[in-house]
């Protein structure tokens, strides 16, 4: 597995804007292997609500602990950064904020509305937490009307209890189900190489298609540090292609499946081809 080292003029421009406006990205916090490619193309996945997560999933490189208070100016700094970078499609994600009464859903909705008001030509993908699948909280994001709402299952049901700290497989399915029932594009993703079998993955696909999920991403899990879950298997690219074909056969509208795929990889395609 090889990826381009970060660098180049466009990469430095993106980095400068992120640093200038004191923003967080999952590209850096999550040690994403595609940071060189995406930032060089002028795209980045911004992370709101700080950089400290209240959960401690065994696959994730984001910091865990007690988050700082919510920064009410963050949406406006995000606007300025996106405007300066000339981005037409942005992906926004966040840490989990189980410390907040609404788990951050209200701030999510406000951020989306600010971006839509200040940058009317911008399209948005939101990669949201599960909000414990409280319908009223998920609905706050849906009503703010981003083009795509994504929530990752991360792994198959059998492995979820050993990999995710608080999140549950069926809870995540409820979130995707609620999004799929809305006019917005629904999306989810999983990682391979954690010990799942073929039947596990196909069942996950069936579970997602059964509730109407439209877009699926499948990528290779890479261990962020020695303290995280070890890689059980490095999956051959041919198997990723096989699973892509299986997903298309099941009716997913868009499928990204290869070792270096991450949730926001080629995310702009999922809006451009939107036909729901």
C-alpha positions in Angstrom: 0.0 0.0 0.0 1.5 3.3 -1.1 0.2 6.9 -0.9 1.6 10.2 -2.0 3.5 12.2 0.6 1.8 15.4 1.5 3.2 18.4 -0.4 2.8 20.9 -3.2 1.4 24.4 -3.5 -2.3 23.5 -3.1 -1.6 21.3 -0.1 0.2 24.2 1.6 -2.6 26.6 0.8 -5.2 24.2 2.4 -2.9 23.7 5.4 -2.4 27.5 5.8 -6.2 28.1 5.8 -6.9 25.4 8.4 -4.1 26.7 10.6 -5.1 30.4 10.2 -8.7 29.8 11.2 -7.8 27.4 14.0 -9.9 24.6 12.5 -9.7 20.9 13.0 -9.8 18.2 10.2 -10.3 14.5 10.4 -7.5 14.4 7.8 -5.0 15.2 10.5 -6.8 14.0 13.7 -7.6 10.7 12.1 -4.3 10.2 10.4 -6.0 9.8 7.0 -3.7 8.2 4.4 -5.3 10.3 1.6 -4.4 13.7 3.1 -1.8 14.3 0.4 -4.2 13.6 -2.5 -7.2 15.4 -1.1 -5.4 18.5 0.2 -3.5 18.8 -3.1 -6.9 18.8 -4.8 -8.2 21.5 -2.5 -10.5 19.4 -0.5 -10.6 18.6 3.3 -12.9 17.1 5.8 -13.5 19.6 8.5 -14.2 18.5 12.1 -16.4 20.6 14.3 -17.1 20.7 18.0 -13.4 20.5 18.9 -10.9 17.7 18.6 -11.5 15.8 21.8 -14.1 12.9 21.6 -16.1 11.6 24.5 -15.7 8.0 23.2 -12.7 5.8 22.8 -13.2 3.4 19.9 -10.3 1.0 19.4 -9.8 1.9 15.7 -9.8 5.7 15.9 -6.9 8.1 16.3 -8.9 11.1 17.5 -8.1 12.2 21.0 -10.4 11.0 23.8 -11.1 12.9 27.0 -13.1 15.8 28.4 -13.9 18.2 25.5 -13.5 22.0 25.8 -16.6 24.2 25.7 -18.3 24.6 22.4 -16.7 27.4 20.3 -19.7 29.5 19.0 -17.5 31.3 16.4 -16.4 28.0 14.8 -19.1 28.0 12.0 -18.0 31.5 10.8 -14.3 30.6 10.8 -15.3 27.5 8.8 -17.0 29.8 6.3 -14.0 32.0 5.9 -11.7 29.0 5.4 -14.0 27.4 2.8 -14.4 30.7 1.0 -10.6 31.3 0.9 -10.0 27.8 -0.3 -12.5 28.1 -3.1 -14.3 24.8 -2.1 -17.6 24.0 -3.8 -18.3 20.8 -1.9 -17.3 20.4 1.7 -17.4 17.4 4.1 -18.1 18.1 7.7 -17.7 15.6 10.6 -17.4 15.9 14.3 -16.2 14.2 17.5 -18.9 12.6 19.7 -20.1 15.1 22.3 -22.0 12.9 24.8 -21.2 15.6 27.4 -23.8 18.0 25.8 -27.5 17.7 26.5 -28.3 17.5 22.8 -25.0 15.6 22.0 -24.1 18.5 19.7 -27.0 18.1 17.3 -28.1 21.7 17.7 -24.6 23.0 16.9 -24.5 20.7 13.9 -27.8 22.2 12.6 -26.6 25.7 13.2 -23.3 25.1 11.4 -25.0 23.7 8.4 -27.4 26.7 8.2 -24.6 29.2 8.6 -22.7 27.5 5.7 -25.8 27.4 3.5 -26.6 31.1 4.2 -23.1 32.4 3.8 -22.0 30.1 0.9 -25.2 29.5 -1.2 -23.4 27.6 -3.9 -21.7 25.2 -1.5 -22.9 21.6 -1.3 -22.4 19.6 1.9 -21.8 16.1 3.1 -22.2 15.7 6.9 -20.6 12.7 8.5 -22.5 12.6 11.8 -22.2 10.8 15.2 -25.1 8.5 16.2 -26.6 11.0 18.8 -27.7 7.7 20.5 -30.2 7.4 17.7 -32.5 9.9 19.4 -34.9 10.7 16.5 -35.4 14.4 17.4 -31.6 14.9 17.4 -31.0 13.2 14.1 -33.9 15.2 12.6 -32.2 18.5 13.6 -29.5 17.6 11.0 -31.9 16.4 8.4 -34.0 19.6 8.7 -30.9 21.7 8.1 -30.8 20.0 4.7 -27.2 19.1 3.8 -27.1 17.3 0.5 -25.6 14.1 2.0 -25.9 12.7 5.5 -23.5 9.9 6.3 -23.1 7.8 9.4 -20.7 4.9 9.5 -21.3 1.4 10.8 -17.5 1.1 10.9 -17.5 -2.7 11.1 -19.8 -5.7 10.9 -22.3 -6.5 13.7 -20.3 -9.4 15.2 -17.2 -7.2 15.8 -18.9 -4.0 16.9 -18.8 -4.7 20.7 -15.0 -5.3 20.6 -14.2 -2.3 18.4 -16.6 0.6 19.1 -16.7 1.9 22.7 -20.3 3.0 23.1 -21.9 2.8 19.7 -24.0 -0.2 18.8 -24.6 -1.7 15.3 -28.4 -1.5 15.5 -28.2 2.0 16.9 -26.2 3.1 13.9 -28.7 1.3 11.6 -31.5 3.3 13.1 -29.7 6.6 12.3 -29.1 5.5 8.7 -32.7 4.3 8.4 -34.0 7.8 9.5 -31.8 9.5 7.0 -32.8 7.1 4.2 -36.4 7.9 4.9 -35.7 11.6 4.2 -35.2 13.3 0.8 -31.4 13.5 1.5 -28.8 11.1 0.3 -28.0 8.5 2.9 -24.5 7.0 3.1 -22.5 4.7 5.4 -19.1 3.0 5.5 -17.2 0.1 6.9 -13.5 -1.0 7.3 -12.0 -4.3 6.4 -9.1 -6.2 8.0 -10.5 -6.4 11.6 -11.4 -10.1 11.4 -14.7 -10.0 9.5 -15.7 -12.8 7.1 -17.3 -12.6 3.7 -20.7 -13.5 5.1 -20.4 -10.7 7.7 -19.7 -8.1 5.1 -22.5 -9.3 2.8 -25.0 -9.3 5.7 -23.9 -5.7 6.5 -24.6 -4.7 2.9 -28.0 -6.4 3.1 -28.8 -4.6 6.3 -28.0 -1.2 4.8 -29.8 -1.8 1.6 -32.8 -3.2 3.5 -33.3 0.3 5.0 -32.6 2.1 1.8 -29.0 3.3 2.2 -27.7 4.6 -1.2 -24.0 5.1 -0.9 -21.4 2.8 0.6 -17.6 3.1 1.3 -15.3 0.2 2.0 -11.7 0.7 3.0 -8.8 -1.1 4.7 -8.4 -0.5 8.5 -4.9 0.8 9.3 -3.7 0.7 12.9 -3.1 4.3 14.1 -0.8 3.4 16.9 0.3 0.4 19.0 -2.4 1.3 21.5 -5.1 0.7 18.9 -6.8 -2.5 17.6 -4.2 -4.5 15.5 -4.8 -5.2 11.9 -5.9 -8.8 11.5 -5.6 -8.9 7.7 -4.5 -6.7 4.8 -7.2 -7.3 2.3 -6.2 -7.8 -1.4 -7.4 -5.2 -3.9 -9.2 -7.9 -5.8 -11.4 -8.6 -2.9 -12.3 -4.9 -2.6 -13.3 -5.0 -6.2 -15.4 -8.2 -5.7 -17.2 -6.5 -2.8 -17.8 -3.4 -4.9 -19.5 -5.6 -7.5 -21.6 -7.3 -4.7 -22.7 -3.9 -3.4 -23.6 -2.6 -6.9 -25.6 -5.8 -7.5 -27.5 -5.2 -4.2 -28.6 -1.8 -5.5 -26.2 0.8 -3.9 -26.2 3.9 -6.2 -22.5 4.7 -5.5 -19.8 2.4 -4.0 -16.2 3.3 -3.2 -14.2 0.2 -2.4 -10.4 -0.1 -2.3 -7.7 -0.3 0.4 -7.2 3.5 0.8 -10.9 4.5 0.6 -12.1 6.6 3.6 -15.5 8.0 4.3 -15.1 11.2 2.4 -13.1 9.8 -0.5 -14.4 11.2 -3.8 -17.4 12.5 -1.8 -18.2 15.2 -4.4 -19.3 12.4 -6.8 -22.1 11.4 -4.4 -23.7 14.8 -4.9 -23.0 15.3 -8.5 -24.7 12.1 -9.5 -27.6 12.7 -7.0 -30.9 11.5 -8.5 -33.1 10.6 -5.5 
